Amino acid sequence: MSDCPVPKSGVMKIAPYVPGKSQAPVAFETIKLSSNESPLGASPKAIAALEGLGKKLASYPDASSSGLRNALAQVHGLKAGRLIVGAGSDEILHLLAHAYLGAGDEAIISQYGFLMYPIVTLGAGATPVVASDRDYVVDVDAMLGAVTRATKMVFLANPNNPTGTYLNGDELKRLHQGLPKNVLLVVDCAYAEYVTAMDYSVGVDLVEAHENVVMVRTFSKMGLAALRIGWMYGPEKIVDALNRLRDPFNINMAAQLAGEAAVRDIKFTRELNIHNAKWRRWLSAELNGNAIRVLPSQGNFILVLFAQEQGMSARQANEILLNQGIVVREMGAYGLPDALRISIGSGAAMEKVAAILKDQHIK
């Protein structure tokens, strides 16, 4: 018998999530490009929606986030009753894992998938199973080949973080068609607002036609990271199960007010997409060369692979950027020690990144 409380075995197998750095160790102003935040800040309408909030701080927020759910339903053409809102999409991932995974179960994750997937899987007492990617793109055949009788969930980030690659609508359907009906497909579309590919799909048609698919989204990448708002569209039975688990006041009033205003600010969301597409394309072209490979990205970031034998390592490049006040994301935790993830920021920030790296003769 232990002399102190002991957590479930899966909890101690979790490698703690380490967020990107926020500050560079230099005297001048830091340019933060490590967390895939909005390059244009928050929607002006979302900011305005918080005016006068101080007078409402003594009141509980709407327990069901009905105003925000109705706004999401109207803007995206969804059914409000099939929406659930979480404190960031991370909370929804945790709720899904705790509702549908347990000891003896398995969840399939792609080789370079989002680190929260193994965390929530292990936390629920289940086992994460990794399917190899094909040249940094999720391999549908490998994912389906990993399915066993123990499989209860498949996590797919689309576009994927940190690679920026994606599955088109046909491949998404093929993945779902190959899964048993008792396996839940979680389609995580955290970067959907930044996609420009014409053959991309968030999977709403799959959600509405089947009982084993959910689509997860977030406000964190579109200007409201500080407020922690995520949402899910899914079958009524799954939404009902998660509502039984979630805290009744999980979304604070500020998040609900700003979120509703942000989702209705279609013009600002479009501006985000245009700005990101321009500078994602520009920075990729500037850096891509013999000593650097930039993966084609549909997110608000690029993944830069360094060929050390032809230039310098990712570690050396990161140190050079840090010494110039630029913070990007090291990728060792994802099994990508020779890569850096660079968020798309202002035009001036992108030009500075390109100038610094090209000056080091790494192209």
N, C-alpha and C positions, 0 to 999 in steps of 0.2 A: 504494500500500500504506500502510495506517495505521501510525503509530508506537506504537499501543497497542491492546489488545483492544477489539473493537467488539461491542456486544450486537446481537441480532436487531432488525430495524427496528421490529417491533411493540412492543418493550419501551419504546422512547423515545417512542412515541405515547401511552403511558399517562399519564393525569393521576393523580398519587399520591393514594391514599385518605387523607383527612383525618378522623380520628375526632372525635366531639363533644368539646367542652371539658369538663374535669373540675372546674375551680375558677373561682369568681367573684372579681374583683379588689376584694374588700371584706374588712373585718376580721372580720365575723361568720361564722357557720357557713354553708357552701355547701350548697344543696339541688340535687343533680344530677338533672336531668330531660332529659338530652341523649343517652343511649345505650340507651334501651329496656330497661333492666335490670329484674330482678324487683322489684316494689314491696314484697314481703314477705321479701326476703333469700333464703337457701337453705333447703332442706328440713332440719329438725332431724335426720332420719335420715341425710342425706348428710353432715352435719357430724360426727355420731357415728361414721360409717363410717371417718373419717380418724384416729380415736384409735389410737395405737400404730403409726402409719405409720413413725415414726422408726426402728423396728427392722427395717424392710424396705427401707431406702433403698439397700442394697448389691446388691439383686437386680433383674434386669431385669423389666419388666412382662410380662404375657401378650401375646405378639406378635399374637394374633388377637382380643383383647378378648372372649374367649368368654363370660365371665360377664355382661358388659354386653350383648352381642348376645342372649344367651339371655333376659335380663330384658326387653329390648325386644320380643323375639318373644312372650313370654308375656303381657305387659301389653297389647300392641297387636294380638295375634292374627296375628302374622306368621311367616314361615319364617326361622329364624336363618341358614340358609345363603345367604339372599338379602340379608343385611344387611352393611354395611361401616361402620366407625366411623372418623372423621377428627378431626384436631386443629382442631376447629371446623368448621362447614359450609363455611367458606371453603376449607379444604384439599380437601374433596370437589369443590367447584366447579373448583378448579385441576386436580385429577386428571381430571375429566371433560373439561375443555378440552384437556389435553395428550394424552388418549387418543383423542379424536374430532375435534379441530380442527387445521388446519394451514394453510399458505400456500395462498391461493386459495379457502378455505372462508369461509362466512358464518354468523354466529349472529344470530338475531333477538331483539331486546330491546325491551320496551315503553318508551314515552316517559319515564316517571318510574320506571323500574325500578331495582333495587338497583345501586349503583355498582360492585360487584364483578364484575358480568357483563361489562361492556366491558373491565375490567382483565384477567380471565382469558382472554377472547377474544383480545385484542391480544397478551397474553403468549405465547399459543400460535401466534402468527403469522397468525391469521385476522382477518376484518373484522366488526365489530359493525354491524348494520343496525337502525335505530331505527324502530319502528312507532308512529304517533301514538295517544295515548289519546283516549277520548271522555269529556269532562268528568271527567278524572282517574281514569277506570276503564279497564282494559285493554280494547282494542277487538279482539275476536276476528277480525272481518273484516279489519281493518288488518294484524293479525299474519299471517293467511293470505295476504293480498295481497302481503306482502313476501317470500314464499317464491320462490326461484329454484332453478335447477339447482345453484347453489353452496351453498345452505343445507344445513347439517349439524346444526344445533342450534337449539332455541328455549328461551329462559329465561323462566319465569313465576314471579314471586313472588306467592303467594296465601295469605293476604292480602298486599297489596303494601306494601313499605317504599319511600318514606315516606308514601304517600297514605292507607294504611289500608283502601283499597277492595279488593273481592274479586270473583272470578268464582264463580258458583254451580256446582253439580255438572254441570248440563246444559251450561252454557257451556264448562266444562273439557272435557267429552266432545266437544263440537262442535269445539273447537280441535284436539284430538288427531285426530279423524276427518278433518279437512281436511289433515293433514300426510302427506307421502309416508312410506313405511315405513322409509326410510333416514335420516330426520330424527329426532334424539333430542329428546324433550320433557322438559325438566328442570323439575319442579314443586317449587318451594322453599316449604315450609310452615313457615318459621321461627317464625311466630306462631300456629300451630295451637292451642296450649294456651289461647289467649285468645279464640278465636272463639265467638260465641254464636248466629250465624245458623244456622237449622235446615236451610237448603238448601246448606250448605257441604260440600265433600268434599276430603279430602287426596289422593284419587286412587289409593288402594290397589287398587281394582278394575281400574283401567286398567293399573297395573303388573303385576298378576297375569295379565291377559288378553293383554298385548301385549309385544313385544320392544323397543319404542322409547320407553318411558316410565320415568322414575325419580322417586322422591319423596325430597326432602332435608329433614332436620329438624335442630334444634339444642337444646342444653341451656342456651345462653347467656341466653335470655330467661326461663328458669324457675329462675334462682338460682345457676347455676354458670358464669357468664361468665368468672371468673378461671381456670377449669380448661380451657377451650377443648375442648369436646366437640361434635361434630356426627355425624350418621349418615345413611345412605342406604338405601332399600329399592328394589331393582331386579331386573331379569332376571339370571339366573345368569351369562350371558356377559358382561354389563357389569360385574357385581361381580368376576368373575374378571379382567377387564382392569385394573380399578382396583387390585386386590390385587397385581398384577404391578408396578405403578408406585409404590405407597405405600411409605413407610419401614416396615421390619418392626416397629419399636417406636414407632410414631407416637403412641400414646396412653399417657401416663405412668400409673403405678400409682395415684396419688391420683385422677386423673380417672376411671379405671375403677371404683375402689371407691365414690367419691361418686356417680358416674353411675348405677351399678346400684342404689344405695340410693334415689336421687332418683326414678328411673323407677318403682320399686315403691311410692313414697309417694304413692299415688293421692289420699289425703285432702288432702295439701298442695297438689297440683296443682289440685284442685278449689277449694280456698280461694283460690288465685291467681286463678282464673277469676272467682270471685264478687266478690272485692275489685275486680278490674280493671273488670268490667262495671259495677259500681255507680258508681265514680268516673269512668270514661270517659263514662258517660251523664250524670252530674251536671255535669262540667266542660264537656262539649259544649253542654249546655243553657244553662249560665251564660254562656258566651262567644258563642254563636251569635246574630248580630243584623245590623243594617244595615251596620256598619263592619267586621264580622268574619264570615267564613264558616268553619264547622268542617265538614270532610268527614266523612261517616259512616264510622266506623272499626271494624274487626274485630281490630285489633292491641292492643298495650298502650301506645298512644300516640294522639295526635290530630294532624292537620295543620290548622293555623290559617292561613287566607288573609286578608290585610289589604287593605282598600280604602282606600288612602291619601287619596283625595280626600274621604272621609267621616270620616277620623279621623287615624291616624298610620301610618307605614310599619312594616314588619316590623323593619327595622333600629332604628328608634326604640323599638319595643316591647321588642326584645331588650336594648337598653342599659338601659332602665328595670328590667327583670327582673334583669339582672346587678348593677345597683347595689343591689338588695335581696337579693343572694346567691343568686339562682335562675338556674341554667344550663340553657338549652334549646338546641335544635339549629337553626342557621341553614341555609337550604335553597338558597343560591345555587349550590352545586355540582351540584344536581339540576335546575337551570334554573327554580327557583322562588324568585326573589329577594324576592317579596312574601309569603313564608310562613315560619312557624316550626313545627317539630315538637316537641311537648311530650309527654314520657313520662308515663305514669300512675304516680304515686308514692303516698305516704301520704295519708290524708284531709286532714291538716293542710297538707301541701304543696299539694294541689289547691285548698284554700280560700284559701291565700295567693296563689297564681297568679291566681285569679279576682278576688280583692279588689284586687290591684295593677292588673290590666288594666282592670277596670271603673271604678276610680277615675280612670283617665286619660281617661274619656269617649270610649272607642273603641267602645262598643256602639251 
